[in-house]
Amino acid sequence: MKTAHFTAAVIGMLALGNFAHSQVPLAPQTAAQKLQAIRARNKELIDRQTQTLKKLDEMQLEAQQLKFLGKRS
């Protein structure tokens, strides 16, 4: 009997937790809020792209160094 109550409590908490912590943002109400949301998403995208480009540049430099060292051997 206790396990049934515990199971029901756990399921209830998980259901409420997922609902309360939904990652879907509320739809903006006005045009200005929509624009701000778009700008925020664009900024996040540009930041991720910048980080990716830095990593690619580092990888390219490492590849060039390995290629140079391989020729010396």
VODONU-632260 format. One line per field, with one value per residue: residue number from 0; residue in three letters; x, y, z of N, C-alpha, C in turn. Coordinates in steps of 0.2 Angstrom, whole numbers, plus 5000, padded with zeros to 4 digits. Example, Ala and Ser with C-alpha at 12.3 -4.5 7.8 and 13.67 -1.06 7.14 Angstrom:
! VODONU-632260
num [0 / 1]
residuo [ALA / SER]
n.u [5066 / 5064]
n.v [4972 / 4989]
n.w [5039 / 5035]
ca.u [5062 / 5068]
ca.v [4978 / 4995]
ca.w [5039 / 5036]
c.u [5066 / 5064]
c.v [4984 / 5000]
c.w [5039 / 5039]
END
This chain:
! VODONU-632260
num [0 / 1 / 2 / 3 / 4 / 5 / 6 / 7 / 8 / 9 / 10 / 11 / 12 / 13 / 14 / 15 / 16 / 17 / 18 / 19 / 20 / 21 / 22 / 23 / 24 / 25 / 26 / 27 / 28 / 29 / 30 / 31 / 32 / 33 / 34 / 35 / 36 / 37 / 38 / 39 / 40 / 41 / 42 / 43 / 44 / 45 / 46 / 47 / 48 / 49 / 50 / 51 / 52 / 53 / 54 / 55 / 56 / 57 / 58 / 59 / 60 / 61 / 62 / 63 / 64 / 65 / 66 / 67 / 68 / 69 / 70 / 71 / 72]
residuo [MET / LYS / THR / ALA / HIS / PHE / THR / ALA / ALA / VAL / ILE / GLY / MET / LEU / ALA / LEU / GLY / ASN / PHE / ALA / HIS / SER / GLN / VAL / PRO / LEU / ALA / PRO / GLN / THR / ALA / ALA / GLN / LYS / LEU / GLN / ALA / ILE / ARG / ALA / ARG / ASN / LYS / GLU / LEU / ILE / ASP / ARG / GLN / THR / GLN / THR / LEU / LYS / LYS / LEU / ASP / GLU / MET / GLN / LEU / GLU / ALA / GLN / GLN / LEU / LYS / PHE / LEU / GLY / LYS / ARG / SER]
n.u [5004 / 5010 / 5019 / 5012 / 5006 / 5018 / 5023 / 5012 / 5014 / 5027 / 5025 / 5016 / 5023 / 5033 / 5025 / 5020 / 5032 / 5038 / 5029 / 5029 / 5042 / 5044 / 5052 / 5048 / 5045 / 5034 / 5022 / 5026 / 5017 / 5016 / 5022 / 5034 / 5039 / 5040 / 5050 / 5061 / 5062 / 5066 / 5078 / 5086 / 5086 / 5094 / 5106 / 5110 / 5112 / 5122 / 5133 / 5135 / 5139 / 5151 / 5159 / 5160 / 5167 / 5179 / 5184 / 5185 / 5195 / 5206 / 5207 / 5211 / 5224 / 5230 / 5230 / 5238 / 5250 / 5253 / 5254 / 5266 / 5275 / 5275 / 5281 / 5294 / 5299]
n.v [4994 / 5006 / 5008 / 5010 / 5022 / 5030 / 5028 / 5035 / 5047 / 5051 / 5050 / 5061 / 5072 / 5072 / 5075 / 5087 / 5094 / 5094 / 5101 / 5114 / 5118 / 5120 / 5122 / 5129 / 5145 / 5158 / 5165 / 5180 / 5196 / 5208 / 5217 / 5223 / 5215 / 5203 / 5206 / 5209 / 5196 / 5189 / 5196 / 5192 / 5178 / 5178 / 5184 / 5174 / 5164 / 5169 / 5170 / 5157 / 5153 / 5161 / 5155 / 5142 / 5145 / 5149 / 5138 / 5130 / 5137 / 5135 / 5121 / 5120 / 5127 / 5118 / 5106 / 5111 / 5112 / 5099 / 5094 / 5100 / 5096 / 5082 / 5082 / 5085 / 5074]
n.w [5000 / 5004 / 4994 / 4983 / 4986 / 4986 / 4973 / 4966 / 4971 / 4967 / 4953 / 4952 / 4956 / 4946 / 4935 / 4938 / 4940 / 4927 / 4920 / 4927 / 4924 / 4911 / 4895 / 4885 / 4880 / 4885 / 4873 / 4866 / 4868 / 4862 / 4847 / 4850 / 4860 / 4853 / 4844 / 4853 / 4858 / 4846 / 4844 / 4855 / 4853 / 4841 / 4845 / 4854 / 4845 / 4836 / 4846 / 4848 / 4835 / 4834 / 4844 / 4839 / 4827 / 4832 / 4838 / 4827 / 4820 / 4829 / 4828 / 4815 / 4815 / 4824 / 4815 / 4805 / 4812 / 4815 / 4802 / 4798 / 4807 / 4804 / 4792 / 4795 / 4801]
ca.u [5000 / 5014 / 5023 / 5007 / 5006 / 5024 / 5023 / 5008 / 5017 / 5032 / 5022 / 5013 / 5028 / 5036 / 5021 / 5020 / 5039 / 5039 / 5024 / 5032 / 5049 / 5044 / 5057 / 5044 / 5044 / 5027 / 5022 / 5026 / 5011 / 5016 / 5027 / 5040 / 5041 / 5042 / 5056 / 5066 / 5063 / 5070 / 5085 / 5089 / 5088 / 5099 / 5112 / 5113 / 5115 / 5129 / 5138 / 5137 / 5143 / 5157 / 5163 / 5162 / 5172 / 5186 / 5186 / 5188 / 5202 / 5211 / 5208 / 5215 / 5230 / 5233 / 5231 / 5244 / 5256 / 5254 / 5257 / 5273 / 5279 / 5275 / 5285 / 5300 / 5301]
ca.v [5000 / 5012 / 5009 / 5013 / 5030 / 5033 / 5029 / 5040 / 5054 / 5052 / 5052 / 5067 / 5077 / 5072 / 5078 / 5094 / 5097 / 5095 / 5107 / 5120 / 5119 / 5119 / 5126 / 5133 / 5152 / 5161 / 5169 / 5187 / 5199 / 5214 / 5217 / 5225 / 5209 / 5198 / 5209 / 5208 / 5189 / 5187 / 5198 / 5188 / 5171 / 5179 / 5185 / 5167 / 5160 / 5172 / 5169 / 5150 / 5153 / 5163 / 5150 / 5137 / 5147 / 5149 / 5131 / 5128 / 5140 / 5131 / 5114 / 5121 / 5128 / 5111 / 5102 / 5114 / 5111 / 5092 / 5092 / 5103 / 5091 / 5076 / 5083 / 5086 / 5068]
ca.w [5000 / 5004 / 4988 / 4978 / 4987 / 4985 / 4966 / 4964 / 4973 / 4962 / 4946 / 4952 / 4956 / 4940 / 4930 / 4940 / 4938 / 4920 / 4918 / 4930 / 4922 / 4904 / 4892 / 4880 / 4883 / 4883 / 4867 / 4867 / 4867 / 4858 / 4842 / 4853 / 4864 / 4848 / 4842 / 4858 / 4858 / 4840 / 4845 / 4860 / 4850 / 4836 / 4849 / 4856 / 4839 / 4834 / 4850 / 4847 / 4829 / 4836 / 4848 / 4834 / 4822 / 4836 / 4839 / 4820 / 4819 / 4833 / 4825 / 4809 / 4817 / 4826 / 4809 / 4801 / 4816 / 4814 / 4796 / 4798 / 4811 / 4801 / 4786 / 4798 / 4803]
c.u [5004 / 5018 / 5018 / 5006 / 5012 / 5025 / 5018 / 5011 / 5023 / 5030 / 5019 / 5018 / 5032 / 5032 / 5021 / 5027 / 5040 / 5035 / 5027 / 5038 / 5049 / 5049 / 5054 / 5042 / 5037 / 5027 / 5022 / 5020 / 5011 / 5022 / 5034 / 5043 / 5043 / 5049 / 5062 / 5067 / 5068 / 5077 / 5089 / 5091 / 5094 / 5106 / 5115 / 5116 / 5122 / 5134 / 5140 / 5141 / 5150 / 5162 / 5165 / 5167 / 5179 / 5188 / 5189 / 5194 / 5207 / 5212 / 5212 / 5222 / 5234 / 5235 / 5238 / 5251 / 5258 / 5257 / 5264 / 5277 / 5280 / 5280 / 5293 / 5303 / 5304]
c.v [5006 / 5013 / 5012 / 5020 / 5033 / 5034 / 5034 / 5047 / 5056 / 5054 / 5059 / 5073 / 5078 / 5076 / 5085 / 5098 / 5098 / 5101 / 5114 / 5122 / 5119 / 5124 / 5130 / 5140 / 5154 / 5165 / 5176 / 5190 / 5204 / 5213 / 5219 / 5219 / 5204 / 5200 / 5207 / 5200 / 5186 / 5190 / 5194 / 5181 / 5172 / 5180 / 5178 / 5163 / 5163 / 5171 / 5161 / 5149 / 5155 / 5158 / 5144 / 5139 / 5147 / 5142 / 5128 / 5131 / 5137 / 5124 / 5115 / 5123 / 5122 / 5107 / 5104 / 5112 / 5103 / 5090 / 5095 / 5098 / 5084 / 5076 / 5083 / 5079 / 5063]
c.w [5000 / 4998 / 4982 / 4979 / 4985 / 4977 / 4963 / 4966 / 4968 / 4955 / 4946 / 4952 / 4950 / 4935 / 4932 / 4938 / 4931 / 4917 / 4920 / 4927 / 4914 / 4901 / 4887 / 4883 / 4881 / 4877 / 4869 / 4865 / 4862 / 4852 / 4845 / 4857 / 4859 / 4846 / 4847 / 4859 / 4852 / 4841 / 4850 / 4857 / 4845 / 4839 / 4851 / 4850 / 4836 / 4839 / 4849 / 4841 / 4830 / 4839 / 4843 / 4829 / 4826 / 4837 / 4832 / 4818 / 4823 / 4830 / 4819 / 4810 / 4820 / 4820 / 4806 / 4805 / 4815 / 4808 / 4795 / 4802 / 4808 / 4795 / 4789 / 4800 / 4798]
END
